[in-house]
Every structure is written in C-alpha cells, then in structure tokens.
C-alpha cells in the first residue's frame, strides 16, 4: 500500500500539472480534469505495473491498461465527483482546482488500490 501511495502522489502531481496545462490551453475546469485524470491514471498504471505490483502477472500492456481504467471507473467516479462538487460549489476550489484534485485523489485512492490488486495486477493475470 505504501508503494501505491507513492505512485498516487506522483499521479497527483501529474494530474495537477496536466490540469493546469489544459486550463492554460482553454480546456476548462471539467474537460481539463477528464484529460488530466486520464493522463495521471495512465502514468499510475505504468508505475504500478513496474514497481508496486511488479511481482504480479504480466498481461498484455494494452489489455492491462484498459482493464486498469475499467476497474478504476468506480474510483474515477468518486474522484471526479468530489472534484466537481468542490469546484462547482466552493469558489476557493474553483480558483485553485488543485484543492479539488487533491480531495478527489484521496477519495478514490483506497478503492483503486483494492480493485487494482484484485483484478488488474493479480498473479494469475499472466
């Protein structure tokens, strides 16, 4: 779980940087967040595959990445829902979306770990 948390922290940094880049390019708070989440989730998958769950089976990369995104849809719903609730209803979070990104990341992390360990990076996935 510690490695998953470290990867999640790196994912948070990637998520936030991508969101701010998307905002700068004019994507807006909501589309920008979808783009930043997908970028961070892809990075998290790669880092978890290489480090956190390196002892797990090695399913095909594209298949495993798609499965990771699919399995983590619940975590995404919690993450994005938390973010949206905050930026829509709290002017401080709308002005500083990193607050919503952090809250959403924390809200979805435990579920994502359990689902990833159980369904994506399990030993019999090889």
N, C-alpha and C positions, 0 to 999 in steps of 0.2 A: 504494500500500500504506500510505503514511503517513496519508492521509485515512481509510482503512479502520480503521487503528489508533486514530485519534482517535474515530471513531464507536464503535468497540469499547469504548473507555474510557468513553464516555458510556453505552453499553449496560450496561457493568459496574456503573456507579453506579445506573442504573435497575433492573437486575436485583437488586442488593443491597437497595436501598430497598424494592422490591416484596416481596422475600422476607421482610424483617423486618416489613413491614406485614402480610403473610399470616400470619407466625408469631404476631404480636400478636393477630390475629383468630382464631387457633386452627387454622390450616390444617395445621400440622405440617411437619417438615423436607422431606418428599418431595412432597406435594401443593403446598406453598408454593413449592417450587423449580420445579415444572412451570408454575405460574401466573406466577412471576417470569420464567422463561425466555421464555414466550410474549409477555409484555409487553415485555421487552427486545428480543426478536427483531423484534417489530413496529416498535418505535422505531428499531432499527438499519436495517430495511428503508426506512423513511421518510427517515431521514437519509442513507443511502447513495444512495437514489434522487435526493434533492435536491442532494447535494454530491459524494460520492465518484465516482459514475457518472453525473453529470448530462449528459454527452455521449452516453450510451447511448440506445438506443431507448426509447420511451415506450409500452410495452404497457399495457393497461388496468390500473388500480390494483389492483382485487381479484384479477385473474388473476395479476399480477406478485407481489403479496403472498403469495398461495397458492403460487406457484412458488418464491418465496424460501424459504418454510417447508419445502416439499417437498424442494428441493435441499439445504437445510441440515440435513436429518434425520441425515446422517452426522455432521456437526459436533455436532448435538444429542446424538446417542448417545455421542460421545466426551466432550462437555461434561458431560452428566448422569451418565454412567458414572463419570467422575473424581470429581464431586461426591459421588455416592452411596458410592463406595468410601471416600472420606475421612471423611464424616460417620458412616458405619457402623462404621469401624474405628479411628478416631482421636478420642479424647474431646475433644481441643482443637478439632478441626474441628466436632464436634457442638455444642460450647459456643459456638463462634464460626463459624457457617456461611459467613461471608464468605471464609474460607480456602478452602473447597470451591468457592465461586462463582468466586473468582479462578483457582484451579487449573484448573477446568473451562473457563472462558473462554479461558485461554491454550492449553489443549489443543486446543480446537476452532477457534481463530481462522484458522490458515493454510488449512485445508481449506475453511472457509466462504468465505474470500476467493477462492480459486481457483474454487470451484464457482459462486459468485455472479457473478464476472466472466465465466465461460464460458457459463453457462446462463441467468442471470436478467437481467443488465444488458448484454447484448451488443447491438451496434448494429442487427443485423437483427431484433431483437425488436419493432421499431416496427411 
